[in-house]
Amino acid sequence: NSFFIVNMGIHPWLTTIATMLTTMGLERAISKGHFTSTQAPFFLAIRYGAFLSIPLILWLLAVVFLLLTLLFHNTPFSKHAYAVGGNLPAALKVGIKTKRVKYAAFLLMGVLCWLTAITYISQLSGYPPTAAYISLLDVILSVYIGMSVSKKGIISIPGALFGAVFVALLANGLGLAGVSAYWIKLAEGFLVILVILGNSLGSDEIVQLD
């Protein structure tokens, strides 16, 4: 993604969608569309392991949240990342190495996607080919809900965590109420539109971390 966006000049959204569809097609070709199960000790340890009676996955969430909060709110890299995502021409004029910042951001995103995949496989005892596609809307909704509660109206790590918890509670609540999964996704899609519209009307520009 970094190469196509930074070096080839392709729009970030188009690049992300293209590589996403490519990898999803590849995983379906390899798995033949079947659920790929695993009982490897590594994944079982993550699923059932605990420290101080707290599941390892919650410890992983806490550590990642703490590290990302420190990185994106208390370091020079955070200022550079927000500058590059919010106003690229201005970032170039003040001498920020924008290409390096973008490469670092996408590399970090890749590591986080890997950690997410590990926890997904552990929780499901395997991997269904459609898991990532089903979760895509939840990710987008989490980020924009988090941005809507931010005082500055920008994407933030605490806001993203709040959005993720909100989306999870919303989906679980509707599921327990007997609402069909199809209607839940429809409600989430409608919420995405409302949240984006609200953010657009509430500020002159939506700041994005490209």
Legacy VTK file of the C-alpha trace (Angstrom):
# vtk DataFile Version 3.0
C-alpha trace
ASCII
DATASET POLYDATA
POINTS 210 float
0.000 0.000 0.000
2.794 2.406 0.865
4.537 1.819 -2.446
1.410 2.363 -4.558
0.281 5.406 -2.562
3.605 7.141 -1.918
5.636 6.195 -4.973
2.962 5.646 -7.615
0.606 8.419 -6.463
-2.558 6.298 -6.371
-5.326 7.535 -4.052
-5.184 5.843 -0.595
-8.807 4.691 -0.656
-8.488 3.162 -4.128
-5.240 1.438 -3.197
-6.674 0.040 0.021
-9.812 -1.275 -1.684
-7.790 -2.811 -4.528
-5.337 -4.607 -2.252
-8.171 -5.674 0.044
-10.117 -7.271 -2.803
-6.934 -8.894 -4.122
-6.004 -10.463 -0.789
-9.584 -11.560 -0.132
-9.649 -13.240 -3.522
-6.317 -14.902 -2.792
-7.449 -16.239 0.579
-10.618 -17.669 -0.976
-8.592 -19.309 -3.725
-6.253 -20.907 -1.174
-8.995 -21.988 1.255
-11.481 -22.899 -1.517
-14.040 -20.951 0.519
-13.908 -23.391 3.435
-13.396 -22.666 7.116
-9.732 -23.204 7.996
-9.521 -24.598 11.524
-6.525 -24.782 13.801
-5.741 -26.244 17.204
-2.180 -24.972 17.350
-0.961 -24.431 20.938
-0.035 -20.818 20.131
-3.614 -19.884 19.221
-5.099 -21.921 22.069
-2.841 -20.098 24.534
-4.087 -16.729 23.285
-7.700 -17.881 23.404
-7.720 -19.493 26.837
-4.664 -17.943 28.476
-4.943 -15.465 31.335
-2.698 -13.432 33.599
-3.931 -12.301 37.022
-7.298 -13.806 36.051
-7.541 -11.390 33.105
-7.648 -12.908 29.578
-4.512 -12.404 27.504
-6.537 -10.750 24.738
-7.561 -7.958 27.117
-3.920 -7.527 28.127
-3.021 -7.301 24.437
-5.721 -4.679 23.903
-4.489 -2.658 26.878
-0.850 -2.752 25.755
-1.655 -1.809 22.154
-3.985 0.966 23.301
-1.360 2.397 25.650
1.433 2.275 23.074
-0.682 3.837 20.317
-1.991 6.539 22.643
1.552 7.479 23.603
2.693 7.355 19.979
-0.126 9.415 18.465
-0.593 11.915 21.256
2.775 12.456 22.913
5.495 12.241 20.256
6.761 14.350 17.340
5.578 11.554 15.028
1.990 12.226 16.100
2.221 15.892 15.052
3.786 14.891 11.738
1.134 12.218 11.101
-1.762 14.586 11.799
-0.117 17.248 9.644
0.376 14.866 6.722
-3.161 13.518 7.008
-4.775 16.897 7.547
-2.869 19.227 5.221
-0.238 17.612 3.031
0.894 20.814 1.205
1.462 22.582 4.536
3.379 19.570 5.880
5.653 19.672 2.835
6.292 23.389 3.251
7.405 23.059 6.876
9.884 20.337 5.933
8.156 17.217 7.229
9.395 14.060 5.509
5.918 13.128 4.343
6.914 9.979 2.469
8.678 8.590 5.524
5.665 9.371 7.711
3.287 7.624 5.303
5.505 4.566 5.055
5.710 4.389 8.853
1.934 4.734 9.201
1.177 1.956 6.726
3.841 -0.283 8.243
2.252 0.227 11.658
-1.155 -0.515 10.174
0.179 -3.786 8.766
1.477 -4.845 12.184
-1.873 -4.025 13.786
-3.734 -5.982 11.095
-1.472 -8.946 11.824
-2.248 -8.724 15.562
-5.957 -8.496 14.758
-5.752 -11.587 12.560
-3.972 -13.512 15.317
-6.685 -12.682 17.853
-9.434 -13.455 15.310
-8.027 -16.879 14.535
-7.601 -17.578 18.236
-11.164 -16.619 19.120
-12.728 -18.541 16.229
-10.358 -21.560 16.422
-9.719 -20.914 12.756
-10.559 -18.493 10.001
-13.641 -18.206 7.753
-12.811 -16.459 4.439
-15.572 -13.853 4.933
-14.535 -12.756 8.445
-12.555 -9.687 7.351
-15.267 -8.534 4.931
-17.964 -8.780 7.632
-15.889 -6.696 10.050
-15.041 -3.945 7.540
-18.144 -1.863 8.254
-17.590 -2.181 12.012
-14.071 -0.771 11.662
-15.193 2.232 9.605
-18.084 2.958 11.964
-15.831 2.695 15.039
-13.356 5.241 13.690
-15.953 7.822 12.686
-17.956 7.456 15.903
-14.718 8.028 17.793
-14.058 11.122 15.706
-17.541 12.477 16.414
-16.930 12.442 20.184
-13.515 14.077 19.886
-13.369 17.680 21.110
-11.147 18.581 18.158
-13.194 16.556 15.679
-10.217 14.424 14.658
-9.404 10.738 14.645
-7.873 9.669 17.958
-6.887 6.414 19.644
-9.215 6.820 22.674
-12.019 7.794 20.320
-11.444 4.719 18.154
-11.570 2.481 21.240
-14.797 4.147 22.362
-16.255 3.655 18.895
-15.248 -0.014 18.808
-16.848 -0.688 22.205
-19.989 1.192 21.135
-20.303 -0.774 17.893
-19.753 -4.087 19.701
-22.392 -3.257 22.309
-24.783 -2.104 19.601
-24.389 -5.308 17.583
-24.658 -7.538 20.659
-27.648 -5.631 21.967
-29.523 -5.875 18.683
-28.572 -9.547 18.396
-29.881 -10.326 21.891
-33.076 -8.465 21.006
-33.622 -10.933 18.177
-32.788 -8.574 15.309
-31.534 -10.335 12.188
-27.830 -9.965 11.384
-28.801 -8.503 8.006
-30.780 -5.710 9.674
-27.900 -5.068 12.086
-25.557 -4.414 9.156
-28.178 -2.171 7.589
-28.395 -0.179 10.818
-24.600 0.094 11.008
-24.412 1.302 7.404
-27.061 3.933 8.114
-25.102 5.012 11.204
-21.947 5.422 9.111
-23.800 7.839 6.829
-25.226 9.785 9.767
-21.903 10.023 11.597
-19.998 11.149 8.484
-22.680 13.720 7.706
-22.556 14.956 11.286
-18.786 15.304 11.179
-18.956 17.084 7.819
-21.573 19.583 9.021
-19.795 20.133 12.313
-16.439 21.089 10.799
-15.133 22.640 7.627
-12.903 19.686 6.886
-12.637 16.099 8.028
-9.072 15.371 9.120
-7.902 11.971 7.953
-4.724 10.018 8.585
-3.918 9.019 4.992
LINES 1 211
210 0 1 2 3 4 5 6 7 8 9 10 11 12 13 14 15 16 17 18 19 20 21 22 23 24 25 26 27 28 29 30 31 32 33 34 35 36 37 38 39 40 41 42 43 44 45 46 47 48 49 50 51 52 53 54 55 56 57 58 59 60 61 62 63 64 65 66 67 68 69 70 71 72 73 74 75 76 77 78 79 80 81 82 83 84 85 86 87 88 89 90 91 92 93 94 95 96 97 98 99 100 101 102 103 104 105 106 107 108 109 110 111 112 113 114 115 116 117 118 119 120 121 122 123 124 125 126 127 128 129 130 131 132 133 134 135 136 137 138 139 140 141 142 143 144 145 146 147 148 149 150 151 152 153 154 155 156 157 158 159 160 161 162 163 164 165 166 167 168 169 170 171 172 173 174 175 176 177 178 179 180 181 182 183 184 185 186 187 188 189 190 191 192 193 194 195 196 197 198 199 200 201 202 203 204 205 206 207 208 209
